Amino acid sequence: MAVAHLNNETFKEMTSEGIALIDFWAEWCMPCQALLPVIEELGQSLEGVAKVGKVNCDENRELVKEFRVMSIPTVVFFKDGKEVNRLVGGYPKAKYLEIVDSLK
């Protein structure tokens, strides 16, 4: 499954049911760019287990405010519409998988 690019209209649909991993990022953010291949790999390896999406912080300020994203990259984990965990900064793929596994 490809990584979904989310906005205010599609965000709730993506996070309302099951497990979702959402990357808050910006094009100008070098750590975000470094994390990009990891997020893309997660989109492939988590197919059928969790949804993976990205929120461009410059284009979706309302979501940034709602989820109090203070630094990027920030990856927020949702289960059935509720935030259950978050990681600020870049981590290895295994760390994201560990959190998703704990939510199953």
Secondary structure, 3 states (H helix, E strand, C coil): CCCEEECHHHHHHHHCCCEEEEEEECCCCHHHHHHHHHHHHHHHHCCCCCEEEEEECCCCHHHHHHCCCCCCCEEEEEECCEEEEEEECCCCHHHHHHHHHHHC
